[in-house]
């Protein structure tokens, strides 16, 4: 178990803007009424309609089209996960995406599939300062659930940003945990080496882990969060790092990825342009 | 000679656009169309590079290549129950069409044909009436340009839900705008009514026999079109000042009718709407023993060739039938 003590009582409040793309749903199983179509169904008030394109799942995943076969079979229920600095030029925000395909006739249904996604957007500086906390929060709380058709439209398009309080972590404690992981786990050395080599060569690459490396997505995000938290402020390719789970596609840059259907880590592979 | 042409698929959401396209190649391969079998059309998915390449001769290596790419994904999504096309982009699929049999020389000499078929979410071109659908402006602009640049448009409408459709007002407005657009390149427009097999759900093994009768299709079309507001708006496209577009009506069924047993191919014992399948097999293979799509090639072959089949009907044919009944 990886655990790092907070650094005293120092805390920071992080504001998370939210955007949902998919279809409105209703009923206990959240089935999609025949009248409902695709659209942005929730946009928190500090985001603008112009952000819809920038925060669309395909834009964030750097894909022409998001398809069901791009989601790892073991991740189909909760969906694929992605964390990165938003890909638009000179972006000052980081994004967390959960995207999946769910049946139109509700959870557990057998009908036609459609895509449902949820995005959190935070200041890139917060992502840089608190990667461990943000990955842990997003991994556990960011869900691709449809909004309800009965919910007031005015509220959905002016939703409050979510606010979280995170504690600063003591760098010494982070190092101690990582040092321990270097001895006892299979992931720590490859991740640190991958990040170091990425900074040295400047080449795009992906490092993929499987179920033998991490028992769950949460364990993967916790481990990667610590490794990123350990990076020095001067790390040159921070903006190019992406953390991916359950997605059979690696964005360009340095991609740390978890595919639960894969057994063991594949080693660093180059990312196709 | 080679003819490149662009075909836009439009229609309300859940109308069957992607299913129509997903079953196109199988329909041609199984000759499950209303054209003469002597026409012997062949259709092959190609890449964007092949579509725009100078030479259109198929490479010899293609003979042994495994089919893959976007179209294969579309077919797989169809086999697995369907996927609602998102509104984040429009999606192009490209094919090489050849006619290897008997056809009028004026048609044959134009081929082979390189087809670009554009699929998009129904919410973009034909949103529900009165709904505020937030579509990305660049996607709307892209589809509008693709429609204006298209040589053919295929409008896909679900036959069984026509009377309570909530999109007819927006479809009528779209047709009006199209008729008034002087810059359009449109030559042919096909209105295809999908889910035709459902009309025959109670006929059991006689279903296919009735469905194969063009007079039955004409009757079903006439009945369905009787109350629609946009029918006369569409006539404007045929007039010289509307562009002199050739308009046709047809029917189709992506699920089709069960091979040998001839009943509509919807298995009542499966959850959701699924075709009959061979137990113990997975994916598309499980369906292939029983699945024969019905006329899903019709709108595309007409759009490309301008050649009528026994199941493509003009206004003149619809009107004649109306007069006959009157």
Interface residues (C-beta under 8 A of the other chain):
Chain A: X21 X23 X34 X35 X37 X38 X39 X40 X49 X52 X53 X56 X57 X58 X64 X65 X66 X67 X68 X69 X101 X103 X104 X105 X109 X110 X111 X112 X113 X114 X115
Chain B: X13 X14 X70 X73 X76 X77 X80 X81 X82 X83 X84 X86 X87 X88 X89 X91 X121 X122 X123 X127 X128 X131 X133 X134 X135 X136 X138 X166 X270 X271 X272 X273 X274
